[in-house]
């Protein structure tokens, strides 16, 4: 049963949204859940925007910063990829998985490389935007990787000899294939998730529950087939 709508004289909850690949789907999903986010075209360069219905206030931040804003209470809620949440390792509540932003975090290498050969190397060089998840994955398999942290063009690293392998997000895998790379192992299946500040969840339970229930009952947004995922 849906939660009772909170009283309108309550201050709006603050929702942190990631700037980038999830923004359009997040706005569409919020609208389908009955909220009134401001039109993207009218947002300009504003980083804090009030929703038209007065129930939510929106912060627009980099994806990696969403868990930070939520953990420290600058935002009550946040929408971000599960990959970002796991990489950040922040102390936030995860009340809901959302039906968009599907992708996977994978280990990939050149087409002429097999996964078996990986076990023969004690310290493979791995280029990635996800050093924490990458380090954990390889350490659990008895390997001591040399992590090369990159902010973009990770697929280029094996092609120019910068790294033996990469760890990156993919959707269709077409970008890997076009650059002569092969998906070797899946580290994490990811999608958008709703995260919540733990104190806000205790202190404002009616408002928080209303938003969570509304999002849980919303239909998924229509998603175009993307060539690849972007973590930033």
C-alpha positions in Angstrom: 0.0 0.0 0.0 1.3 3.5 -1.0 2.4 5.8 1.8 0.2 8.7 2.8 1.4 11.9 1.2 3.2 14.1 3.7 1.9 17.5 4.7 2.7 20.3 2.2 4.1 22.6 4.9 7.1 20.3 5.4 10.3 21.5 3.8 11.2 19.6 0.6 13.6 16.7 0.7 16.9 17.2 -1.2 17.6 14.7 -3.9 21.1 14.5 -5.4 21.1 13.7 -9.1 24.1 12.7 -11.2 25.1 14.9 -14.2 25.7 12.6 -17.2 24.3 9.4 -18.6 21.6 8.8 -15.9 20.2 12.3 -15.9 17.5 12.0 -18.6 16.2 8.6 -17.3 16.2 9.8 -13.7 14.1 12.8 -14.7 11.7 10.7 -16.7 11.4 8.2 -13.9 10.7 10.9 -11.3 8.0 12.3 -13.6 6.4 8.9 -14.0 6.4 8.6 -10.2 4.3 11.8 -9.9 7.0 14.3 -9.1 7.6 17.5 -11.1 11.3 18.0 -11.7 12.3 21.2 -13.5 12.7 20.9 -17.2 16.3 20.1 -18.1 16.3 22.9 -20.7 15.5 25.5 -18.0 18.1 24.3 -15.5 20.9 26.4 -17.1 24.0 26.3 -14.9 22.1 26.2 -11.6 23.3 23.4 -9.3 20.3 23.6 -6.9 16.8 23.7 -8.3 13.4 23.4 -6.6 10.9 21.1 -8.0 7.7 22.6 -9.3 5.5 20.7 -6.8 7.6 21.8 -3.8 8.2 18.2 -2.6 11.8 17.8 -3.8 14.8 20.0 -4.2 17.4 18.8 -6.7 21.2 19.0 -6.5 23.1 18.4 -9.7 26.5 16.9 -8.9 29.1 14.6 -10.5 28.1 10.9 -10.1 31.1 10.1 -7.8 29.9 12.9 -5.4 26.3 11.7 -5.0 27.2 9.2 -2.2 29.3 11.9 -0.5 26.4 14.4 -0.4 24.0 11.8 0.9 26.3 10.3 3.5 27.0 13.7 5.1 23.4 14.9 4.9 23.8 17.6 2.3 21.2 15.5 0.4 18.5 13.3 1.9 18.4 11.1 -1.1 20.4 10.4 -4.2 20.1 8.5 -7.5 23.3 7.0 -8.9 24.7 3.9 -10.4 25.3 0.9 -8.2 28.9 0.9 -9.5 29.5 4.3 -8.1 28.0 3.3 -4.7 30.2 0.2 -4.5 33.3 2.1 -5.6 32.7 4.9 -3.1 32.1 2.6 -0.1 30.1 5.3 1.7 27.8 4.7 4.6 24.4 5.2 3.0 21.1 3.3 3.0 20.1 1.6 -0.2 16.3 1.3 -0.1 15.5 0.7 -3.8 16.9 -0.5 -7.1 15.6 1.5 -10.1 14.7 0.0 -13.5 17.2 1.9 -15.7 20.9 2.6 -16.1 21.7 -1.1 -16.7 25.3 -1.9 -17.4 28.1 -4.1 -16.2 31.7 -3.5 -14.8 34.0 -5.9 -16.7 37.6 -6.9 -17.0 38.6 -6.6 -20.7 41.8 -7.1 -22.7 43.0 -7.4 -26.3 41.4 -10.1 -28.5 44.6 -12.1 -28.5 44.6 -12.4 -24.7 42.9 -15.2 -22.8 41.7 -15.1 -19.2 43.9 -18.2 -18.4 47.0 -16.1 -19.1 46.0 -13.6 -16.4 46.7 -16.2 -13.7 50.3 -16.5 -15.0 51.0 -12.9 -14.1 51.7 -11.8 -10.6 51.1 -8.1 -11.1 49.2 -7.2 -14.3 48.8 -3.5 -15.1 45.2 -2.6 -15.1 43.8 0.8 -16.3 40.4 1.8 -14.7 38.2 4.5 -13.3 37.3 2.1 -10.5 40.5 1.5 -8.5 38.7 0.2 -5.3 36.6 -2.4 -7.0 39.5 -3.4 -9.3 41.9 -3.8 -6.5 39.4 -5.9 -4.5 38.6 -8.2 -7.5 42.1 -9.0 -8.4 43.3 -9.4 -4.7 40.6 -11.9 -4.0 42.0 -14.0 -6.9 45.6 -13.9 -5.5 46.9 -11.3 -7.8 48.6 -8.0 -7.0 47.6 -5.6 -9.8 49.3 -2.4 -10.6 46.4 0.0 -10.8 46.6 2.9 -13.3 43.8 5.3 -12.5 42.3 7.1 -15.6 39.5 9.5 -16.0 38.6 8.7 -19.6 39.6 6.7 -22.8 40.3 3.6 -20.8 40.0 1.4 -23.9 43.1 3.1 -25.3 45.4 1.8 -22.6 46.0 -1.8 -23.8 46.3 -0.6 -27.4 49.3 1.6 -26.7 51.0 -0.6 -24.1 50.0 1.4 -21.1 48.2 -1.5 -19.4 47.6 -5.2 -19.9 43.9 -5.0 -19.0 41.2 -2.6 -18.3 38.2 -2.5 -15.9 35.4 -0.4 -17.2 31.6 -0.1 -17.6 29.9 -1.5 -20.7 26.4 -1.8 -22.0 26.5 -3.5 -25.4 30.3 -4.0 -25.6 30.5 -2.4 -29.0 33.2 0.1 -28.0 35.4 -2.8 -26.8 34.9 -4.7 -30.0 35.6 -1.7 -32.2 38.9 -1.2 -30.4 40.0 -4.9 -30.6 39.2 -5.6 -27.0 37.4 -8.6 -25.5 35.2 -8.9 -22.4 36.9 -11.4 -20.1 35.0 -11.4 -16.8 32.1 -9.5 -15.2 32.9 -7.9 -11.8 29.5 -6.2 -11.1 26.1 -6.0 -12.7 25.0 -2.4 -12.2 21.9 -0.3 -12.5 20.5 2.9 -11.0 19.8 2.8 -7.3 18.2 5.2 -4.8 20.3 5.9 -1.8 19.3 7.6 1.4 21.0 9.4 4.3 20.5 7.3 7.4 19.7 10.2 9.7 17.1 11.6 7.3 15.5 8.2 7.1 15.0 8.1 10.9 14.1 11.8 11.4 11.7 12.2 8.4 10.3 8.8 7.9 6.9 9.8 6.4 8.5 12.0 3.7 11.2 9.5 2.9 8.8 6.6 2.7 6.5 8.6 0.5 9.3 9.2 -2.1 10.5 5.6 -1.9 7.1 4.1 -2.4 6.3 6.5 -5.2 9.5 5.5 -7.0 8.9 1.8 -6.3 5.5 1.9 -8.0 6.6 3.9 -11.1 6.8 2.4 -14.6 10.4 2.2 -16.1 11.4 4.9 -18.5 11.8 4.0 -22.2 15.5 3.4 -22.8 17.3 3.7 -26.1 20.0 1.2 -26.9 23.3 2.8 -26.0 26.6 2.0 -27.6 28.4 1.9 -24.3 28.2 3.2 -20.7 30.0 6.1 -19.2 30.9 6.1 -15.5 31.4 9.9 -15.3 
